[in-house]
Protein backbone atom coordinates (compact mmCIF):
# COMPACT_ATOMS: atom_id res chain seq x y z
CA UNK A 1 0.00 0.00 0.00
CA UNK A 2 1.22 3.46 -0.79
CA UNK A 3 -0.28 6.66 0.50
CA UNK A 4 -0.47 10.07 -1.08
CA UNK A 5 0.35 12.72 1.51
CA UNK A 6 -1.68 15.89 1.15
CA UNK A 7 0.02 19.12 0.23
CA UNK A 8 0.45 21.79 2.88
CA UNK A 9 2.74 24.70 3.69
CA UNK A 10 5.31 22.45 5.39
CA UNK A 11 5.50 19.80 2.65
CA UNK A 12 4.75 21.91 -0.38
CA UNK A 13 3.49 20.27 -3.54
CA UNK A 14 3.33 16.46 -3.41
CA UNK A 15 1.92 15.65 -6.87
CA UNK A 16 5.33 14.91 -8.42
CA UNK A 17 6.36 12.62 -5.55
CA UNK A 18 3.04 10.78 -5.85
CA UNK A 19 3.48 10.31 -9.60
CA UNK A 20 7.03 9.03 -9.05
CA UNK A 21 5.92 6.56 -6.34
CA UNK A 22 3.13 5.24 -8.56
CA UNK A 23 5.53 4.83 -11.49
CA UNK A 24 8.02 2.93 -9.33
CA UNK A 25 5.32 0.65 -7.92
CA UNK A 26 4.07 -0.02 -11.45
CA UNK A 27 7.40 -1.76 -12.12
CA UNK A 28 6.59 -4.48 -9.57
CA UNK A 29 5.32 -7.83 -10.74
CA UNK A 30 2.59 -9.59 -8.78
CA UNK A 31 4.93 -12.47 -7.94
CA UNK A 32 7.39 -10.04 -6.30
CA UNK A 33 4.70 -8.88 -3.92
CA UNK A 34 3.82 -12.42 -2.86
CA UNK A 35 7.29 -13.98 -2.91
CA UNK A 36 8.06 -15.13 0.66
CA UNK A 37 11.79 -14.76 -0.03
CA UNK A 38 11.49 -11.01 -0.61
CA UNK A 39 10.93 -9.22 2.69
CA UNK A 40 9.12 -5.90 2.82
CA UNK A 41 12.27 -4.00 3.78
CA UNK A 42 14.23 -5.61 0.95
CA UNK A 43 11.50 -4.75 -1.53
CA UNK A 44 11.35 -1.15 -0.32
CA UNK A 45 15.11 -0.85 -0.63
CA UNK A 46 14.97 -2.20 -4.18
CA UNK A 47 12.38 0.39 -5.11
CA UNK A 48 13.53 3.48 -3.25
CA UNK A 49 17.25 3.09 -2.55
CA UNK A 50 18.07 6.22 -4.55
CA UNK A 51 15.82 8.34 -2.33
CA UNK A 52 16.77 6.68 0.92
CA UNK A 53 14.76 4.12 2.82
CA UNK A 54 13.85 4.55 6.45
CA UNK A 55 11.90 1.83 8.23
CA UNK A 56 10.25 2.09 11.60
CA UNK A 57 9.65 -0.77 13.99
CA UNK A 58 6.59 -2.75 12.97
CA UNK A 59 3.53 -2.37 15.17
CA UNK A 60 0.57 -4.72 15.19
CA UNK A 61 -2.60 -3.35 13.67
CA UNK A 62 -5.41 -2.72 16.08
CA UNK A 63 -8.89 -1.56 15.21
CA UNK A 64 -10.34 0.82 17.73
CA UNK A 65 -12.68 3.75 17.86
CA UNK A 66 -12.33 6.88 19.94
CA UNK A 67 -16.03 7.53 20.20
CA UNK A 68 -17.56 7.90 23.65
CA UNK A 69 -20.71 9.21 25.21
CA UNK A 70 -18.86 12.35 26.30
CA UNK A 71 -17.70 13.00 22.73
CA UNK A 72 -21.18 12.43 21.35
CA UNK A 73 -22.68 14.82 23.91
CA UNK A 74 -20.00 17.39 23.10
CA UNK A 75 -20.74 17.07 19.40
CA UNK A 76 -24.49 17.43 19.97
CA UNK A 77 -23.90 20.60 21.99
CA UNK A 78 -22.40 22.25 18.90
CA UNK A 79 -25.85 22.29 17.27
CA UNK A 80 -28.41 25.01 17.87
CA UNK A 81 -31.42 24.23 20.06
CA UNK A 82 -33.61 24.27 16.96
CA UNK A 83 -31.38 21.72 15.21
CA UNK A 84 -31.30 19.48 18.26
CA UNK A 85 -35.09 19.63 18.60
CA UNK A 86 -35.27 18.19 15.09
CA UNK A 87 -33.12 15.26 16.24
CA UNK A 88 -35.41 14.22 19.08
CA UNK A 89 -37.25 11.04 18.12
CA UNK A 90 -40.85 10.13 18.98
CA UNK A 91 -39.81 8.50 22.25
CA UNK A 92 -38.08 11.69 23.40
CA UNK A 93 -34.48 10.48 22.89
CA UNK A 94 -31.73 11.58 20.54
CA UNK A 95 -29.97 8.66 18.87
CA UNK A 96 -26.50 8.85 17.38
CA UNK A 97 -24.69 5.97 15.66
CA UNK A 98 -20.93 6.09 15.22
CA UNK A 99 -20.26 5.53 11.54
CA UNK A 100 -16.87 3.99 12.31
CA UNK A 101 -17.68 1.32 14.90
CA UNK A 102 -21.50 1.26 14.67
CA UNK A 103 -21.94 1.86 18.39
CA UNK A 104 -25.32 3.44 19.10
CA UNK A 105 -25.80 6.16 21.69
CA UNK A 106 -29.08 7.32 23.21
CA UNK A 107 -29.01 10.77 24.74
CA UNK A 108 -31.73 12.48 26.76
CA UNK A 109 -32.39 15.98 25.41
CA UNK A 110 -31.83 17.57 28.83
CA UNK A 111 -28.29 16.13 28.81
CA UNK A 112 -27.41 18.47 25.95
CA UNK A 113 -29.29 21.48 27.26
CA UNK A 114 -32.70 21.08 25.61
C-alpha positions as CSV (number, residue, x, y, z in Angstrom):
1,X,0.0,0.0,0.0
2,X,1.2,3.5,-0.8
3,X,-0.3,6.7,0.5
4,X,-0.5,10.1,-1.1
5,X,0.4,12.7,1.5
6,X,-1.7,15.9,1.1
7,X,0.0,19.1,0.2
8,X,0.4,21.8,2.9
9,X,2.7,24.7,3.7
10,X,5.3,22.5,5.4
11,X,5.5,19.8,2.6
12,X,4.8,21.9,-0.4
13,X,3.5,20.3,-3.5
14,X,3.3,16.5,-3.4
15,X,1.9,15.6,-6.9
16,X,5.3,14.9,-8.4
17,X,6.4,12.6,-5.5
18,X,3.0,10.8,-5.9
19,X,3.5,10.3,-9.6
20,X,7.0,9.0,-9.1
21,X,5.9,6.6,-6.3
22,X,3.1,5.2,-8.6
23,X,5.5,4.8,-11.5
24,X,8.0,2.9,-9.3
25,X,5.3,0.6,-7.9
26,X,4.1,0.0,-11.5
27,X,7.4,-1.8,-12.1
28,X,6.6,-4.5,-9.6
29,X,5.3,-7.8,-10.7
30,X,2.6,-9.6,-8.8
31,X,4.9,-12.5,-7.9
32,X,7.4,-10.0,-6.3
33,X,4.7,-8.9,-3.9
34,X,3.8,-12.4,-2.9
35,X,7.3,-14.0,-2.9
36,X,8.1,-15.1,0.7
37,X,11.8,-14.8,0.0
38,X,11.5,-11.0,-0.6
39,X,10.9,-9.2,2.7
40,X,9.1,-5.9,2.8
41,X,12.3,-4.0,3.8
42,X,14.2,-5.6,1.0
43,X,11.5,-4.7,-1.5
44,X,11.3,-1.1,-0.3
45,X,15.1,-0.9,-0.6
46,X,15.0,-2.2,-4.2
47,X,12.4,0.4,-5.1
48,X,13.5,3.5,-3.2
49,X,17.3,3.1,-2.5
50,X,18.1,6.2,-4.5
51,X,15.8,8.3,-2.3
52,X,16.8,6.7,0.9
53,X,14.8,4.1,2.8
54,X,13.9,4.6,6.5
55,X,11.9,1.8,8.2
56,X,10.2,2.1,11.6
57,X,9.7,-0.8,14.0
58,X,6.6,-2.7,13.0
59,X,3.5,-2.4,15.2
60,X,0.6,-4.7,15.2
61,X,-2.6,-3.3,13.7
62,X,-5.4,-2.7,16.1
63,X,-8.9,-1.6,15.2
64,X,-10.3,0.8,17.7
65,X,-12.7,3.7,17.9
66,X,-12.3,6.9,19.9
67,X,-16.0,7.5,20.2
68,X,-17.6,7.9,23.6
69,X,-20.7,9.2,25.2
70,X,-18.9,12.3,26.3
71,X,-17.7,13.0,22.7
72,X,-21.2,12.4,21.4
73,X,-22.7,14.8,23.9
74,X,-20.0,17.4,23.1
75,X,-20.7,17.1,19.4
76,X,-24.5,17.4,20.0
77,X,-23.9,20.6,22.0
78,X,-22.4,22.2,18.9
79,X,-25.9,22.3,17.3
80,X,-28.4,25.0,17.9
81,X,-31.4,24.2,20.1
82,X,-33.6,24.3,17.0
83,X,-31.4,21.7,15.2
84,X,-31.3,19.5,18.3
85,X,-35.1,19.6,18.6
86,X,-35.3,18.2,15.1
87,X,-33.1,15.3,16.2
88,X,-35.4,14.2,19.1
89,X,-37.2,11.0,18.1
90,X,-40.9,10.1,19.0
91,X,-39.8,8.5,22.3
92,X,-38.1,11.7,23.4
93,X,-34.5,10.5,22.9
94,X,-31.7,11.6,20.5
95,X,-30.0,8.7,18.9
96,X,-26.5,8.8,17.4
97,X,-24.7,6.0,15.7
98,X,-20.9,6.1,15.2
99,X,-20.3,5.5,11.5
100,X,-16.9,4.0,12.3
101,X,-17.7,1.3,14.9
102,X,-21.5,1.3,14.7
103,X,-21.9,1.9,18.4
104,X,-25.3,3.4,19.1
105,X,-25.8,6.2,21.7
106,X,-29.1,7.3,23.2
107,X,-29.0,10.8,24.7
108,X,-31.7,12.5,26.8
109,X,-32.4,16.0,25.4
110,X,-31.8,17.6,28.8
111,X,-28.3,16.1,28.8
112,X,-27.4,18.5,25.9
113,X,-29.3,21.5,27.3
114,X,-32.7,21.1,25.6
